Amino acid sequence: RKICLGECDGLPGGECAPGTFCNFTDGCGLEEQAGMCDPIPMSCSDVCEEVCACDGNTYCNACEAARRGLDFVSVGPC
């Protein structure tokens, strides 16, 4: 597997270094889409504005998805 320290992409095997996740510009890395390896947040706001994450699950907010190493595809529940 490829470890990305800055940019990441949706190609199979592309992943970020431990403690970071691939934050795509739009979507979930489909069709070789690029993103940036961002740090996984340590804590998040209690404000709940649901997002649909790239794993198909709904999280309270984008930060909560990022804490699980996921980007989100849309605002609102899945």
Secondary structure, DSSP 8 states (H G I E B T S, - for coil): -EEESSEEESSTTEEE-TTEEEEESSSSSGGG-EEEEEE--S---S----EEETTS-EESSHHHHHHTT--EEEES--
